[in-house]
């Protein structure tokens, strides 16, 4: 998934949670939901694809693990208990949604790291950003990639709906 899919679908999940459980609604700050929905990629893509490109070449490493989300949640729980601040818990929940949207359970070596060992799977590098862009363009023409773009469209529509609902309420 890309930006609209992760942000939109995660915002939609939190919007529905806030509607179903009115007690948590005041604690949800959608800016932190949006940030948390992208956090695993913001951490792992530069580290795995740029810094460790020679050894790992994988954009799904540390922040795409269950351990990362659990540690982030525990940190958030500490802040919530000591200061009444739920922002880090919101970020942890949104990051966990990111893992679900990426279907990380299909990559158990990464998702359940370090249960199956300390290393991450090596994924072939695309080379330059131009090579990566050309690969993405060629894959976008395949039928398998339709699901990818449909999730982006759904995410974009959810973002628009939340904006309209927010403006309507004002």
C-alpha positions in Angstrom: 0.0 0.0 0.0 1.0 3.6 -0.5 0.2 6.8 1.4 -3.6 7.1 0.7 -4.2 3.4 1.5 -2.4 3.4 4.8 -3.6 6.8 6.0 -7.2 6.5 4.7 -8.0 3.0 5.9 -6.3 3.6 9.3 -8.2 6.9 9.7 -11.4 5.0 8.8 -10.7 2.3 11.4 -10.1 4.9 14.1 -13.1 7.0 13.1 -15.3 3.9 13.4 -13.7 3.0 16.8 -14.4 6.5 18.0 -18.1 6.2 16.9 -18.5 2.8 18.4 -16.8 3.6 21.7 -17.6 7.3 22.5 -15.4 7.1 25.6 -12.2 6.9 23.5 -13.2 9.5 21.0 -11.7 12.5 22.9 -8.4 10.7 23.0 -8.1 10.2 19.3 -6.0 12.8 17.5 -6.2 12.1 13.8 -2.9 13.7 13.1 -1.2 11.0 15.3 -3.3 8.3 13.6 -2.0 9.5 10.2 1.6 9.7 11.4 1.3 6.2 13.1 -0.2 4.7 9.9 3.0 5.6 8.0 5.5 5.2 10.8 6.7 1.6 9.9 7.5 2.8 6.4 9.1 6.0 7.5 11.5 4.0 9.7 12.1 0.9 7.6 12.2 2.1 4.0 15.2 4.5 4.5 17.0 2.0 6.8 16.4 -1.2 4.8 16.4 0.2 1.3 19.1 2.9 1.6 21.3 2.5 4.6 21.3 -1.3 4.6 20.7 -1.7 0.9 23.8 -3.9 0.4 23.1 -6.3 3.3 19.3 -6.3 3.7 17.7 -4.6 0.7 14.3 -4.9 2.5 11.9 -2.1 3.3 10.2 -4.3 6.0 12.4 -4.8 8.9 12.3 -3.6 12.6 9.2 -1.3 12.5 7.2 -4.0 10.6 7.5 -6.4 13.6 5.0 -7.2 16.3 7.7 -6.5 18.8 8.0 -2.9 17.6 4.2 -2.3 18.0 4.2 -3.9 21.5 7.1 -1.8 22.7 5.5 1.3 21.3 2.3 0.4 23.0 4.0 -0.2 26.3 5.8 3.2 26.0 2.4 4.8 25.2 0.8 3.0 28.2 3.5 4.4 30.5 2.8 8.0 29.2 -0.9 7.5 29.5 -0.6 6.3 33.1 1.9 8.9 34.2 0.6 11.9 32.2 -2.8 11.0 30.8 -1.4 11.4 27.3 -2.7 8.8 24.8 -0.8 10.0 21.7 1.8 7.3 21.7 -0.9 4.6 22.2 -2.7 6.1 19.2 0.5 5.9 17.2 1.1 2.3 18.3 -2.4 1.3 17.3 -2.1 3.0 13.9 1.3 1.3 13.4 -0.3 -2.0 14.1 -3.0 -1.3 11.6 -0.2 -0.6 9.1 1.1 -4.1 9.7 -2.3 -5.6 9.2 -2.8 -3.6 6.0 0.6 -4.9 4.8 -0.5 -8.5 5.6 2.7 -9.0 7.6 1.5 -12.4 8.9 2.4 -13.7 5.5 6.0 -12.9 6.3 6.3 -14.6 9.7 10.1 -14.2 9.8 9.7 -10.5 9.9 6.3 -10.2 11.7 7.3 -12.4 14.6 11.0 -11.3 14.7 13.2 -12.4 16.5 11.3 -15.7 17.1 12.7 -17.2 13.9 16.2 -15.7 14.1 17.8 -12.3 14.4 18.2 -11.6 10.7 15.7 -10.2 8.3 15.0 -11.8 4.8 17.1 -10.3 2.0 15.1 -8.9 -0.8 16.6 -8.0 -4.1 17.2 -4.3 -4.6 15.8 -2.5 -7.6 18.9 -0.4 -7.9 18.2 3.3 -8.5 15.0 5.1 -7.8 14.4 5.2 -11.5 14.7 1.4 -11.7 12.2 1.1 -8.8 9.8 3.5 -10.5 9.9 1.6 -13.8 9.4 -1.7 -11.9 6.3 -0.2 -10.1 4.9 1.1 -13.4 5.3 -2.3 -15.1 3.7 -4.1 -12.1 0.8 -1.6 -12.1 -0.3 -2.9 -15.4 -0.7 -6.5 -14.1 -4.0 -7.8 -12.7 -2.5 -8.6 -9.3 -1.7 -4.9 -8.8 -5.4 -3.9 -9.2 -6.0 -4.8 -5.5 -3.1 -2.5 -4.6 -4.7 0.5 -6.4 -8.2 -0.3 -5.3 -7.0 0.0 -1.6 -5.4 3.3 -2.5 -8.7 4.5 -4.0 -10.6 3.3 -0.9 -8.1 5.1 1.4 -8.5 8.3 -0.7 -12.3 8.1 -0.5 -12.2 7.5 3.3 -10.0 10.6 3.7 -12.4 12.7 1.6 -15.4 11.4 3.6 -13.8 12.2 6.9 -12.9 15.7 5.7 -16.5 16.2 4.5 -18.0 14.9 7.8 -15.7 17.1 9.8 -16.6 20.2 7.8 -20.3 19.3 8.0 -20.2 19.1 11.8 -18.6 22.6 12.0 
